[in-house]
Amino acid sequence: MKKLVIFSLVAVLGQSVFSQRLLSENKSQAEGNNIEYLTAATFKQKVFDYTKSKTWNYKGKLPCIIDFYADWCRPCKMIAPYLEELSQTYKGKIYVYKVNTDKEQELAQIFGIQSIPAVLFVPMTGEPQMMIGAHPKTEYEKQVNTFLKVKK
């Protein structure tokens, strides 16, 4: 019985260490792909300060994509490589940001995020457009080309 308890404990700890390592590798990889993780404070600085105005006013110098995700969300993990690829393909033409909805609940609430993944496409002028759920890679690229008006 003691062996079973010890074995179970070792297995759980090993799983935890492995998942933390995988998470940190994914974040490092995303950072290498020009993806920036936003907090509420950095969101207000780089995208829109919702505390000062209710009218949308994008602060960025390039159009952007904002991925509202959670670490436990399987569909979020499915689309992450698509967004990483877009960050490389359109490097210098768009910004790609990620917002962890578990850590940044205020932002999730402001944008009415009830289902993830939720990807916000923010053009230079006009209102942003939200895409809910996981979609094929071609749909994200189509949004970049047509809605954000950015070409390769």
N, CA, C and O atoms as a GROMACS GRO file, in nm:
protein
  608
    1MET      N    1   0.083  -0.120   0.000
    1MET     CA    2   0.000   0.000   0.000
    1MET      C    3   0.087   0.126   0.000
    1MET      O    4   0.059   0.221  -0.072
    2LYS      N    5   0.194   0.125   0.083
    2LYS     CA    6   0.283   0.240   0.089
    2LYS      C    7   0.350   0.263  -0.046
    2LYS      O    8   0.369   0.377  -0.089
    3LYS      N    9   0.387   0.153  -0.112
    3LYS     CA   10   0.453   0.164  -0.243
    3LYS      C   11   0.359   0.230  -0.344
    3LYS      O   12   0.402   0.311  -0.425
    4LEU      N   13   0.232   0.194  -0.338
    4LEU     CA   14   0.132   0.250  -0.430
    4LEU      C   15   0.116   0.400  -0.405
    4LEU      O   16   0.107   0.478  -0.500
    5VAL      N   17   0.111   0.440  -0.280
    5VAL     CA   18   0.097   0.582  -0.245
    5VAL      C   19   0.220   0.659  -0.291
    5VAL      O   20   0.208   0.767  -0.350
    6ILE      N   21   0.338   0.605  -0.265
    6ILE     CA   22   0.462   0.672  -0.306
    6ILE      C   23   0.469   0.681  -0.457
    6ILE      O   24   0.504   0.786  -0.512
    7PHE      N   25   0.437   0.572  -0.526
    7PHE     CA   26   0.439   0.572  -0.672
    7PHE      C   27   0.341   0.677  -0.727
    7PHE      O   28   0.374   0.750  -0.820
    8SER      N   29   0.222   0.683  -0.670
    8SER     CA   30   0.123   0.781  -0.715
    8SER      C   31   0.172   0.923  -0.693
    8SER      O   32   0.154   1.010  -0.779
    9LEU      N   33   0.233   0.947  -0.579
    9LEU     CA   34   0.286   1.080  -0.548
    9LEU      C   35   0.396   1.120  -0.647
    9LEU      O   36   0.398   1.233  -0.695
   10VAL      N   37   0.486   1.027  -0.675
   10VAL     CA   38   0.594   1.054  -0.771
   10VAL      C   39   0.536   1.081  -0.910
   10VAL      O   40   0.581   1.171  -0.979
   11ALA      N   41   0.436   1.004  -0.950
   11ALA     CA   42   0.374   1.023  -1.081
   11ALA      C   43   0.308   1.160  -1.092
   11ALA      O   44   0.322   1.228  -1.193
   12VAL      N   45   0.237   1.201  -0.988
   12VAL     CA   46   0.170   1.331  -0.989
   12VAL      C   47   0.272   1.444  -0.993
   12VAL      O   48   0.256   1.539  -1.070
   13LEU      N   49   0.376   1.434  -0.912
   13LEU     CA   50   0.481   1.537  -0.912
   13LEU      C   51   0.553   1.543  -1.046
   13LEU      O   52   0.583   1.651  -1.097
   14GLY      N   53   0.581   1.427  -1.103
   14GLY     CA   54   0.647   1.423  -1.234
   14GLY      C   55   0.560   1.488  -1.341
   14GLY      O   56   0.611   1.562  -1.425
   15GLN      N   57   0.432   1.459  -1.338
   15GLN     CA   58   0.338   1.519  -1.434
   15GLN      C   59   0.336   1.670  -1.419
   15GLN      O   60   0.335   1.743  -1.518
   16SER      N   61   0.335   1.717  -1.295
   16SER     CA   62   0.331   1.861  -1.269
   16SER      C   63   0.457   1.930  -1.321
   16SER      O   64   0.449   2.034  -1.385
   17VAL      N   65   0.573   1.872  -1.293
   17VAL     CA   66   0.699   1.930  -1.340
   17VAL      C   67   0.704   1.931  -1.491
   17VAL      O   68   0.744   2.030  -1.552
   18PHE      N   69   0.662   1.820  -1.554
   18PHE     CA   70   0.663   1.811  -1.700
   18PHE      C   71   0.571   1.915  -1.762
   18PHE      O   72   0.609   1.981  -1.859
   19SER      N   73   0.450   1.931  -1.708
   19SER     CA   74   0.356   2.028  -1.766
   19SER      C   75   0.406   2.171  -1.747
   19SER      O   76   0.385   2.254  -1.835
   20GLN      N   77   0.470   2.201  -1.634
   20GLN     CA   78   0.526   2.335  -1.614
   20GLN      C   79   0.639   2.362  -1.712
   20GLN      O   80   0.651   2.472  -1.765
   21ARG      N   81   0.723   2.262  -1.736
   21ARG     CA   82   0.833   2.277  -1.831
   21ARG      C   83   0.778   2.298  -1.971
   21ARG      O   84   0.827   2.384  -2.045
   22LEU      N   85   0.676   2.221  -2.008
   22LEU     CA   86   0.614   2.235  -2.140
   22LEU      C   87   0.552   2.374  -2.155
   22LEU      O   88   0.564   2.436  -2.260
   23LEU      N   89   0.485   2.422  -2.051
   23LEU     CA   90   0.424   2.555  -2.054
   23LEU      C   91   0.530   2.663  -2.072
   23LEU      O   92   0.511   2.755  -2.151
   24SER      N   93   0.640   2.653  -1.998
   24SER     CA   94   0.745   2.755  -2.012
   24SER      C   95   0.811   2.747  -2.148
   24SER      O   96   0.849   2.850  -2.203
   25GLU      N   97   0.826   2.626  -2.205
   25GLU     CA   98   0.882   2.614  -2.339
   25GLU      C   99   0.788   2.677  -2.441
   25GLU      O  100   0.834   2.745  -2.533
   26ASN      N  101   0.657   2.655  -2.425
   26ASN     CA  102   0.560   2.714  -2.517
   26ASN      C  103   0.564   2.866  -2.510
   26ASN      O  104   0.556   2.933  -2.613
   27LYS      N  105   0.577   2.922  -2.389
   27LYS     CA  106   0.583   3.068  -2.375
   27LYS      C  107   0.711   3.121  -2.436
   27LYS      O  108   0.710   3.226  -2.501
   28SER      N  109   0.823   3.051  -2.416
   28SER     CA  110   0.949   3.095  -2.475
   28SER      C  111   0.941   3.090  -2.627
   28SER      O  112   0.987   3.181  -2.696
   29GLN      N  113   0.881   2.983  -2.678
   29GLN     CA  114   0.867   2.969  -2.822
   29GLN      C  115   0.778   3.081  -2.877
   29GLN      O  116   0.810   3.140  -2.980
   30ALA      N  117   0.669   3.109  -2.808
   30ALA     CA  118   0.579   3.216  -2.854
   30ALA      C  119   0.650   3.350  -2.850
   30ALA      O  120   0.634   3.432  -2.941
   31GLU      N  121   0.730   3.373  -2.746
   31GLU     CA  122   0.802   3.500  -2.738
   31GLU      C  123   0.901   3.512  -2.853
   31GLU      O  124   0.923   3.622  -2.904
   32GLY      N  125   0.961   3.400  -2.894
   32GLY     CA  126   1.052   3.401  -3.007
   32GLY      C  127   0.979   3.430  -3.137
   32GLY      O  128   1.041   3.473  -3.234
   33ASN      N  129   0.850   3.407  -3.139
   33ASN     CA  130   0.769   3.431  -3.257
   33ASN      C  131   0.699   3.566  -3.252
   33ASN      O  132   0.595   3.583  -3.316
   34ASN      N  133   0.752   3.660  -3.177
   34ASN     CA  134   0.698   3.796  -3.171
   34ASN      C  135   0.559   3.804  -3.109
   34ASN      O  136   0.484   3.896  -3.140
   35ILE      N  137   0.525   3.711  -3.026
   35ILE     CA  138   0.397   3.716  -2.955
   35ILE      C  139   0.424   3.770  -2.816
   35ILE      O  140   0.515   3.726  -2.746
   36GLU      N  141   0.343   3.868  -2.776
   36GLU     CA  142   0.361   3.930  -2.645
   36GLU      C  143   0.241   3.898  -2.557
   36GLU      O  144   0.126   3.907  -2.601
   37TYR      N  145   0.268   3.862  -2.433
   37TYR     CA  146   0.163   3.835  -2.336
   37TYR      C  147   0.126   3.966  -2.267
   37TYR      O  148   0.213   4.037  -2.217
   38LEU      N  149  -0.004   3.996  -2.266
   38LEU     CA  150  -0.051   4.122  -2.210
   38LEU      C  151  -0.117   4.102  -2.074
   38LEU      O  152  -0.188   4.004  -2.051
   39THR      N  153  -0.093   4.197  -1.986
   39THR     CA  154  -0.167   4.209  -1.861
   39THR      C  155  -0.266   4.324  -1.882
   39THR      O  156  -0.265   4.389  -1.987
   40ALA      N  157  -0.351   4.348  -1.785
   40ALA     CA  158  -0.444   4.461  -1.797
   40ALA      C  159  -0.367   4.592  -1.813
   40ALA      O  160  -0.406   4.678  -1.892
   41ALA      N  161  -0.258   4.606  -1.739
   41ALA     CA  162  -0.178   4.729  -1.746
   41ALA      C  163  -0.114   4.748  -1.884
   41ALA      O  164  -0.121   4.856  -1.941
   42THR      N  165  -0.053   4.642  -1.938
   42THR     CA  166   0.011   4.656  -2.070
   42THR      C  167  -0.094   4.668  -2.180
   42THR      O  168  -0.069   4.732  -2.283
   43PHE      N  169  -0.211   4.607  -2.159
   43PHE     CA  170  -0.320   4.622  -2.255
   43PHE      C  171  -0.361   4.770  -2.266
   43PHE      O  172  -0.380   4.822  -2.376
   44LYS      N  173  -0.374   4.835  -2.151
   44LYS     CA  174  -0.412   4.977  -2.149
   44LYS      C  175  -0.307   5.064  -2.216
   44LYS      O  176  -0.340   5.164  -2.279
   45GLN      N  177  -0.181   5.027  -2.204
   45GLN     CA  178  -0.072   5.104  -2.266
   45GLN      C  179  -0.063   5.082  -2.417
   45GLN      O  180  -0.042   5.177  -2.492
   46LYS      N  181  -0.079   4.958  -2.461
   46LYS     CA  182  -0.050   4.924  -2.600
   46LYS      C  183  -0.172   4.914  -2.690
   46LYS      O  184  -0.162   4.932  -2.811
   47VAL      N  185  -0.289   4.886  -2.631
   47VAL     CA  186  -0.407   4.860  -2.713
   47VAL      C  187  -0.515   4.966  -2.692
   47VAL      O  188  -0.544   5.045  -2.782
   48PHE      N  189  -0.573   4.969  -2.573
   48PHE     CA  190  -0.686   5.058  -2.546
   48PHE      C  191  -0.702   5.076  -2.396
   48PHE      O  192  -0.707   4.978  -2.322
   49ASP      N  193  -0.710   5.200  -2.352
   49ASP     CA  194  -0.730   5.228  -2.210
   49ASP      C  195  -0.879   5.244  -2.183
   49ASP      O  196  -0.935   5.353  -2.194
   50TYR      N  197  -0.941   5.133  -2.149
   50TYR     CA  198  -1.086   5.128  -2.125
   50TYR      C  199  -1.127   5.200  -1.997
   50TYR      O  200  -1.246   5.222  -1.975
   51THR      N  201  -1.032   5.237  -1.912
   51THR     CA  202  -1.066   5.311  -1.790
   51THR      C  203  -1.085   5.459  -1.818
   51THR      O  204  -1.149   5.530  -1.740
   52LYS      N  205  -1.028   5.508  -1.927
   52LYS     CA  206  -1.037   5.650  -1.960
   52LYS      C  207  -1.143   5.682  -2.064
   52LYS      O  208  -1.188   5.796  -2.075
   53SER      N  209  -1.185   5.581  -2.141
   53SER     CA  210  -1.282   5.606  -2.247
   53SER      C  211  -1.363   5.481  -2.275
   53SER      O  212  -1.311   5.369  -2.267
   54LYS      N  213  -1.488   5.499  -2.308
   54LYS     CA  214  -1.574   5.388  -2.349
   54LYS      C  215  -1.574   5.372  -2.500
   54LYS      O  216  -1.616   5.269  -2.553
   55THR      N  217  -1.527   5.475  -2.571
   55THR     CA  218  -1.520   5.472  -2.716
   55THR      C  219  -1.388   5.409  -2.759
   55THR      O  220  -1.282   5.450  -2.713
   56TRP      N  221  -1.396   5.309  -2.846
   56TRP     CA  222  -1.277   5.237  -2.890
   56TRP      C  223  -1.179   5.332  -2.956
   56TRP      O  224  -1.215   5.408  -3.046
   57ASN      N  225  -1.054   5.328  -2.911
   57ASN     CA  226  -0.948   5.410  -2.967
   57ASN      C  227  -0.818   5.330  -2.959
   57ASN      O  228  -0.751   5.330  -2.855
   58TYR      N  229  -0.784   5.261  -3.067
   58TYR     CA  230  -0.665   5.175  -3.070
   58TYR      C  231  -0.538   5.258  -3.064
   58TYR      O  232  -0.524   5.356  -3.136
   59LYS      N  233  -0.445   5.218  -2.976
   59LYS     CA  234  -0.321   5.293  -2.954
   59LYS      C  235  -0.203   5.242  -3.036
   59LYS      O  236  -0.100   5.309  -3.043
   60GLY      N  237  -0.216   5.127  -3.098
   60GLY     CA  238  -0.102   5.065  -3.166
   60GLY      C  239  -0.061   5.133  -3.295
   60GLY      O  240  -0.135   5.212  -3.353
   61LYS      N  241   0.060   5.101  -3.338
   61LYS     CA  242   0.115   5.155  -3.463
   61LYS      C  243   0.092   5.059  -3.580
   61LYS      O  244   0.110   5.097  -3.695
   62LEU      N  245   0.054   4.935  -3.549
   62LEU     CA  246   0.023   4.833  -3.649
   62LEU      C  247  -0.106   4.764  -3.608
   62LEU      O  248  -0.139   4.761  -3.489
   63PRO      N  249  -0.181   4.707  -3.704
   63PRO     CA  250  -0.299   4.628  -3.666
   63PRO      C  251  -0.254   4.514  -3.574
   63PRO      O  252  -0.137   4.476  -3.574
   64CYS      N  253  -0.348   4.459  -3.499
   64CYS     CA  254  -0.307   4.349  -3.410
   64CYS      C  255  -0.413   4.240  -3.400
   64CYS      O  256  -0.530   4.258  -3.435
   65ILE      N  257  -0.366   4.128  -3.351
   65ILE     CA  258  -0.450   4.013  -3.318
   65ILE      C  259  -0.431   3.990  -3.169
   65ILE      O  260  -0.318   3.987  -3.120
   66ILE      N  261  -0.542   3.973  -3.097
   66ILE     CA  262  -0.534   3.945  -2.953
   66ILE      C  263  -0.603   3.812  -2.927
   66ILE      O  264  -0.723   3.798  -2.951
   67ASP      N  265  -0.528   3.716  -2.880
   67ASP     CA  266  -0.578   3.582  -2.850
   67ASP      C  267  -0.612   3.574  -2.702
   67ASP      O  268  -0.523   3.577  -2.617
   68PHE      N  269  -0.742   3.562  -2.670
   68PHE     CA  270  -0.786   3.540  -2.533
   68PHE      C  271  -0.791   3.388  -2.514
   68PHE      O  272  -0.867   3.320  -2.582
   69TYR      N  273  -0.710   3.336  -2.422
   69TYR     CA  274  -0.692   3.192  -2.408
   69TYR      C  275  -0.681   3.155  -2.260
   69TYR      O  276  -0.680   3.241  -2.172
   70ALA      N  277  -0.673   3.024  -2.236
   70ALA     CA  278  -0.640   2.971  -2.103
   70ALA      C  279  -0.547   2.852  -2.123
   70ALA      O  280  -0.556   2.782  -2.224
   71ASP      N  281  -0.459   2.830  -2.028
   71ASP     CA  282  -0.362   2.721  -2.039
   71ASP      C  283  -0.428   2.584  -2.048
   71ASP      O  284  -0.373   2.494  -2.112
   72TRP      N  285  -0.544   2.565  -1.987
   72TRP     CA  286  -0.611   2.436  -1.984
   72TRP      C  287  -0.698   2.412  -2.107
   72TRP      O  288  -0.750   2.301  -2.124
   73CYS      N  289  -0.714   2.510  -2.192
   73CYS     CA  290  -0.808   2.505  -2.306
   73CYS      C  291  -0.746   2.432  -2.426
   73CYS      O  292  -0.651   2.483  -2.487
   74ARG      N  293  -0.799   2.316  -2.459
   74ARG     CA  294  -0.746   2.236  -2.571
   74ARG      C  295  -0.762   2.309  -2.706
   74ARG      O  296  -0.666   2.312  -2.782
   75PRO      N  297  -0.879   2.367  -2.738
   75PRO     CA  298  -0.889   2.441  -2.865
   75PRO      C  299  -0.792   2.560  -2.872
   75PRO      O  300  -0.744   2.594  -2.980
   76CYS      N  301  -0.764   2.621  -2.757
   76CYS     CA  302  -0.666   2.732  -2.754
   76CYS      C  303  -0.529   2.681  -2.794
   76CYS      O  304  -0.456   2.747  -2.868
   77LYS      N  305  -0.494   2.562  -2.746
   77LYS     CA  306  -0.366   2.502  -2.781
   77LYS      C  307  -0.362   2.463  -2.928
   77LYS      O  308  -0.256   2.465  -2.991
   78MET      N  309  -0.478   2.428  -2.984
   78MET     CA  310  -0.484   2.391  -3.126
   78MET      C  311  -0.455   2.511  -3.216
   78MET      O  312  -0.388   2.496  -3.318
   79ILE      N  313  -0.505   2.629  -3.180
   79ILE     CA  314  -0.485   2.745  -3.268
   79ILE      C  315  -0.355   2.820  -3.240
   79ILE      O  316  -0.314   2.904  -3.320
   80ALA      N  317  -0.291   2.791  -3.129
   80ALA     CA  318  -0.166   2.862  -3.094
   80ALA      C  319  -0.062   2.856  -3.205
   80ALA      O  320  -0.001   2.958  -3.236
   81PRO      N  321  -0.038   2.739  -3.267
   81PRO     CA  322   0.060   2.736  -3.377
   81PRO      C  323   0.020   2.824  -3.496
   81PRO      O  324   0.106   2.879  -3.564
   82TYR      N  325  -0.110   2.836  -3.521
   82TYR     CA  326  -0.156   2.922  -3.632
   82TYR      C  327  -0.116   3.067  -3.605
   82TYR      O  328  -0.066   3.137  -3.693
   83LEU      N  329  -0.140   3.110  -3.481
   83LEU     CA  330  -0.108   3.249  -3.446
   83LEU      C  331   0.042   3.272  -3.443
   83LEU      O  332   0.090   3.380  -3.480
   84GLU      N  333   0.117   3.172  -3.399
   84GLU     CA  334   0.263   3.182  -3.402
   84GLU      C  335   0.312   3.198  -3.546
   84GLU      O  336   0.401   3.278  -3.574
   85GLU      N  337   0.254   3.119  -3.636
   85GLU     CA  338   0.292   3.128  -3.777
   85GLU      C  339   0.255   3.264  -3.835
   85GLU      O  340   0.334   3.323  -3.910
   86LEU      N  341   0.137   3.314  -3.801
   86LEU     CA  342   0.097   3.448  -3.849
   86LEU      C  343   0.193   3.555  -3.797
   86LEU      O  344   0.224   3.650  -3.868
   87SER      N  345   0.239   3.539  -3.673
   87SER     CA  346   0.332   3.638  -3.617
   87SER      C  347   0.462   3.642  -3.696
   87SER      O  348   0.526   3.746  -3.707
   88GLN      N  349   0.503   3.528  -3.751
   88GLN     CA  350   0.624   3.522  -3.833
   88GLN      C  351   0.598   3.571  -3.975
   88GLN      O  352   0.675   3.650  -4.030
   89THR      N  353   0.488   3.523  -4.034
   89THR     CA  354   0.455   3.559  -4.173
   89THR      C  355   0.435   3.709  -4.188
   89THR      O  356   0.478   3.767  -4.288
   90TYR      N  357   0.371   3.771  -4.091
   90TYR     CA  358   0.339   3.914  -4.098
   90TYR      C  359   0.425   3.997  -4.002
   90TYR      O  360   0.384   4.103  -3.955
   91LYS      N  361   0.545   3.947  -3.974
   91LYS     CA  362   0.637   4.017  -3.883
   91LYS      C  363   0.662   4.158  -3.935
   91LYS      O  364   0.695   4.178  -4.052
   92GLY      N  365   0.647   4.256  -3.845
   92GLY     CA  366   0.666   4.395  -3.883
   92GLY      C  367   0.543   4.458  -3.947
   92GLY      O  368   0.543   4.577  -3.977
   93LYS      N  369   0.437   4.377  -3.966
   93LYS     CA  370   0.313   4.428  -4.027
   93LYS      C  371   0.195   4.423  -3.932
   93LYS      O  372   0.100   4.501  -3.944
   94ILE      N  373   0.200   4.330  -3.836
   94ILE     CA  374   0.096   4.319  -3.733
   94ILE      C  375   0.161   4.284  -3.599
   94ILE      O  376   0.274   4.234  -3.595
   95TYR      N  377   0.089   4.312  -3.492
   95TYR     CA  378   0.128   4.265  -3.360
   95TYR      C  379   0.038   4.146  -3.328
   95TYR      O  380  -0.079   4.143  -3.367
   96VAL      N  381   0.093   4.048  -3.257
   96VAL     CA  382   0.013   3.937  -3.206
   96VAL      C  383   0.031   3.934  -3.055
   96VAL      O  384   0.142   3.923  -3.004
   97TYR      N  385  -0.082   3.945  -2.985
   97TYR     CA  386  -0.082   3.947  -2.839
   97TYR      C  387  -0.162   3.828  -2.787
   97TYR      O  388  -0.248   3.774  -2.857
   98LYS      N  389  -0.131   3.787  -2.664
   98LYS     CA  390  -0.208   3.683  -2.596
   98LYS      C  391  -0.248   3.735  -2.458
   98LYS      O  392  -0.171   3.801  -2.390
   99VAL      N  393  -0.371   3.703  -2.420
   99VAL     CA  394  -0.423   3.740  -2.288
   99VAL      C  395  -0.474   3.613  -2.221
   99VAL      O  396  -0.566   3.549  -2.272
  100ASN      N  397  -0.415   3.577  -2.108
  100ASN     CA  398  -0.459   3.461  -2.032
  100ASN      C  399  -0.583   3.501  -1.952
  100ASN      O  400  -0.574   3.580  -1.858
  101THR      N  401  -0.698   3.446  -1.989
  101THR     CA  402  -0.824   3.486  -1.927
  101THR      C  403  -0.836   3.444  -1.781
  101THR      O  404  -0.912   3.503  -1.706
  102ASP      N  405  -0.760   3.342  -1.741
  102ASP     CA  406  -0.761   3.303  -1.599
  102ASP      C  407  -0.687   3.406  -1.514
  102ASP      O  408  -0.727   3.434  -1.401
  103LYS      N  409  -0.580   3.461  -1.568
  103LYS     CA  410  -0.501   3.559  -1.494
  103LYS      C  411  -0.553   3.701  -1.512
  103LYS      O  412  -0.540   3.784  -1.422
  104GLU      N  413  -0.611   3.730  -1.626
  104GLU     CA  414  -0.658   3.865  -1.658
  104GLU      C  415  -0.810   3.866  -1.672
  104GLU      O  416  -0.865   3.894  -1.779
  105GLN      N  417  -0.877   3.834  -1.562
  105GLN     CA  418  -1.023   3.823  -1.564
  105GLN      C  419  -1.091   3.956  -1.593
  105GLN      O  420  -1.199   3.959  -1.651
  106GLU      N  421  -1.028   4.065  -1.554
  106GLU     CA  422  -1.085   4.197  -1.582
  106GLU      C  423  -1.097   4.219  -1.734
  106GLU      O  424  -1.200   4.265  -1.782
  107LEU      N  425  -0.993   4.185  -1.808
  107LEU     CA  426  -0.996   4.200  -1.954
  107LEU      C  427  -1.101   4.107  -2.016
  107LEU      O  428  -1.174   4.147  -2.107
  108ALA      N  429  -1.107   3.984  -1.966
  108ALA     CA  430  -1.206   3.890  -2.018
  108ALA      C  431  -1.347   3.944  -1.995
  108ALA      O  432  -1.433   3.931  -2.082
  109GLN      N  433  -1.370   4.004  -1.881
  109GLN     CA  434  -1.501   4.060  -1.850
  109GLN      C  435  -1.532   4.182  -1.937
  109GLN      O  436  -1.643   4.194  -1.988
  110ILE      N  437  -1.435   4.270  -1.955
  110ILE     CA  438  -1.454   4.391  -2.037
  110ILE      C  439  -1.498   4.353  -2.178
  110ILE      O  440  -1.585   4.418  -2.237
  111PHE      N  441  -1.437   4.247  -2.233
  111PHE     CA  442  -1.468   4.205  -2.369
  111PHE      C  443  -1.578   4.100  -2.376
  111PHE      O  444  -1.610   4.051  -2.484
  112GLY      N  445  -1.637   4.066  -2.263
  112GLY     CA  446  -1.748   3.971  -2.261
  112GLY      C  447  -1.708   3.831  -2.305
  112GLY      O  448  -1.787   3.761  -2.368
  113ILE      N  449  -1.586   3.791  -2.273
  113ILE     CA  450  -1.537   3.659  -2.313
  113ILE      C  451  -1.607   3.554  -2.229
  113ILE      O  452  -1.588   3.549  -2.107
  114GLN      N  453  -1.687   3.470  -2.294
  114GLN     CA  454  -1.755   3.361  -2.225
  114GLN      C  455  -1.714   3.226  -2.280
  114GLN      O  456  -1.739   3.122  -2.219
  115SER      N  457  -1.650   3.229  -2.396
  115SER     CA  458  -1.605   3.106  -2.460
  115SER      C  459  -1.467   3.134  -2.520
  115SER      O  460  -1.444   3.239  -2.579
  116ILE      N  461  -1.377   3.038  -2.504
  116ILE     CA  462  -1.244   3.053  -2.560
  116ILE      C  463  -1.211   2.933  -2.647
  116ILE      O  464  -1.266   2.825  -2.625
  117PRO      N  465  -1.126   2.949  -2.743
  117PRO     CA  466  -1.050   3.068  -2.775
  117PRO      C  467  -1.138   3.178  -2.833
  117PRO      O  468  -1.237   3.152  -2.901
  118ALA      N  469  -1.099   3.300  -2.804
  118ALA     CA  470  -1.163   3.418  -2.863
  118ALA      C  471  -1.050   3.505  -2.916
  118ALA      O  472  -0.961   3.545  -2.842
  119VAL      N  473  -1.054   3.532  -3.045
  119VAL     CA  474  -0.946   3.606  -3.109
  119VAL      C  475  -1.002   3.738  -3.160
  119VAL      O  476  -1.096   3.742  -3.240
  120LEU      N  477  -0.943   3.847  -3.112
  120LEU     CA  478  -0.987   3.982  -3.149
  120LEU      C  479  -0.894   4.036  -3.256
  120LEU      O  480  -0.772   4.042  -3.238
  121PHE      N  481  -0.952   4.076  -3.369
  121PHE     CA  482  -0.876   4.138  -3.478
  121PHE      C  483  -0.898   4.288  -3.470
  121PHE      O  484  -1.011   4.336  -3.476
  122VAL      N  485  -0.788   4.362  -3.455
  122VAL     CA  486  -0.796   4.506  -3.433
  122VAL      C  487  -0.732   4.579  -3.551
  122VAL      O  488  -0.609   4.578  -3.566
  123PRO      N  489  -0.815   4.644  -3.635
  123PRO     CA  490  -0.760   4.722  -3.747
  123PRO      C  491  -0.707   4.856  -3.696
  123PRO      O  492  -0.730   4.893  -3.581
  124MET      N  493  -0.639   4.927  -3.781
  124MET     CA  494  -0.586   5.059  -3.743
  124MET      C  495  -0.699   5.159  -3.719
  124MET      O  496  -0.690   5.244  -3.630
  125THR      N  497  -0.805   5.150  -3.798
  125THR     CA  498  -0.920   5.237  -3.779
  125THR      C  499  -1.046   5.152  -3.774
  125THR      O  500  -1.051   5.044  -3.833
  126GLY      N  501  -1.145   5.200  -3.705
  126GLY     CA  502  -1.270   5.127  -3.695
  126GLY      C  503  -1.272   5.034  -3.574
  126GLY      O  504  -1.178   5.028  -3.496
  127GLU      N  505  -1.383   4.964  -3.563
  127GLU     CA  506  -1.406   4.876  -3.450
  127GLU      C  507  -1.338   4.741  -3.470
  127GLU      O  508  -1.325   4.694  -3.583
  128PRO      N  509  -1.293   4.678  -3.361
  128PRO     CA  510  -1.235   4.544  -3.371
  128PRO      C  511  -1.343   4.440  -3.396
  128PRO      O  512  -1.462   4.466  -3.378
  129GLN      N  513  -1.300   4.322  -3.437
  129GLN     CA  514  -1.392   4.213  -3.466
  129GLN      C  515  -1.345   4.088  -3.394
  129GLN      O  516  -1.227   4.052  -3.400
  130MET      N  517  -1.439   4.020  -3.325
  130MET     CA  518  -1.407   3.901  -3.246
  130MET      C  519  -1.442   3.775  -3.324
  130MET      O  520  -1.546   3.767  -3.389
  131MET      N  521  -1.355   3.676  -3.315
  131MET     CA  522  -1.377   3.545  -3.375
  131MET      C  523  -1.374   3.444  -3.260
  131MET      O  524  -1.272   3.429  -3.193
  132ILE      N  525  -1.486   3.376  -3.237
  132ILE     CA  526  -1.497   3.284  -3.124
  132ILE      C  527  -1.478   3.140  -3.171
  132ILE      O  528  -1.527   3.102  -3.278
  133GLY      N  529  -1.406   3.061  -3.092
  133GLY     CA  530  -1.387   2.920  -3.123
  133GLY      C  531  -1.264   2.896  -3.209
  133GLY      O  532  -1.203   2.989  -3.262
  134ALA      N  533  -1.231   2.768  -3.223
  134ALA     CA  534  -1.117   2.729  -3.306
  134ALA      C  535  -1.164   2.717  -3.451
  134ALA      O  536  -1.268   2.659  -3.480
  135HIS      N  537  -1.085   2.773  -3.540
  135HIS     CA  538  -1.115   2.771  -3.683
  135HIS      C  539  -0.992   2.723  -3.758
  135HIS      O  540  -0.883   2.718  -3.702
  136PRO      N  541  -1.009   2.686  -3.886
  136PRO     CA  542  -0.892   2.648  -3.966
  136PRO      C  543  -0.795   2.766  -3.980
  136PRO      O  544  -0.835   2.882  -3.973
  137LYS      N  545  -0.670   2.734  -4.001
  137LYS     CA  546  -0.565   2.836  -4.014
  137LYS      C  547  -0.600   2.936  -4.124
  137LYS      O  548  -0.571   3.055  -4.110
  138THR      N  549  -0.661   2.890  -4.231
  138THR     CA  550  -0.694   2.978  -4.344
  138THR      C  551  -0.790   3.089  -4.303
  138THR      O  552  -0.784   3.198  -4.360
  139GLU      N  553  -0.877   3.063  -4.207
  139GLU     CA  554  -0.973   3.164  -4.162
  139GLU      C  555  -0.903   3.280  -4.090
  139GLU      O  556  -0.940   3.396  -4.106
  140TYR      N  557  -0.802   3.248  -4.012
  140TYR     CA  558  -0.727   3.352  -3.942
  140TYR      C  559  -0.649   3.437  -4.042
  140TYR      O  560  -0.644   3.560  -4.030
  141GLU      N  561  -0.588   3.371  -4.140
  141GLU     CA  562  -0.513   3.445  -4.241
  141GLU      C  563  -0.607   3.530  -4.326
  141GLU      O  564  -0.572   3.642  -4.365
  142LYS      N  565  -0.725   3.477  -4.354
  142LYS     CA  566  -0.824   3.554  -4.431
  142LYS      C  567  -0.863   3.682  -4.355
  142LYS      O  568  -0.876   3.788  -4.416
  143GLN      N  569  -0.880   3.672  -4.224
  143GLN     CA  570  -0.913   3.790  -4.143
  143GLN      C  571  -0.800   3.893  -4.147
  143GLN      O  572  -0.826   4.014  -4.155
  144VAL      N  573  -0.676   3.846  -4.143
  144VAL     CA  574  -0.562   3.937  -4.150
  144VAL      C  575  -0.563   4.010  -4.284
  144VAL      O  576  -0.543   4.131  -4.289
  145ASN      N  577  -0.587   3.936  -4.392
  145ASN     CA  578  -0.584   3.996  -4.526
  145ASN      C  579  -0.703   4.087  -4.554
  145ASN      O  580  -0.686   4.196  -4.608
  146THR      N  581  -0.823   4.044  -4.516
  146THR     CA  582  -0.943   4.120  -4.552
  146THR      C  583  -0.982   4.224  -4.448
  146THR      O  584  -1.009   4.339  -4.482
  147PHE      N  585  -0.987   4.184  -4.321
  147PHE     CA  586  -1.033   4.277  -4.218
  147PHE      C  587  -0.922   4.372  -4.173
  147PHE      O  588  -0.944   4.493  -4.159
  148LEU      N  589  -0.804   4.317  -4.149
  148LEU     CA  590  -0.692   4.403  -4.108
  148LEU      C  591  -0.625   4.471  -4.227
  148LEU      O  592  -0.547   4.565  -4.211
  149LYS      N  593  -0.657   4.421  -4.348
  149LYS     CA  594  -0.603   4.477  -4.472
  149LYS      C  595  -0.450   4.474  -4.476
  149LYS      O  596  -0.384   4.571  -4.512
  150VAL      N  597  -0.396   4.358  -4.438
  150VAL     CA  598  -0.251   4.339  -4.439
  150VAL      C  599  -0.219   4.224  -4.534
  150VAL      O  600  -0.280   4.117  -4.525
  151LYS      N  601  -0.126   4.246  -4.623
  151LYS     CA  602  -0.083   4.144  -4.720
  151LYS      C  603   0.056   4.097  -4.683
  151LYS      O  604   0.130   4.166  -4.612
  152LYS      N  605   0.092   3.979  -4.732
  152LYS     CA  606   0.225   3.921  -4.705
  152LYS      C  607   0.335   4.008  -4.760
  152LYS      O  608   0.452   3.976  -4.747
   0.00000   0.00000   0.00000
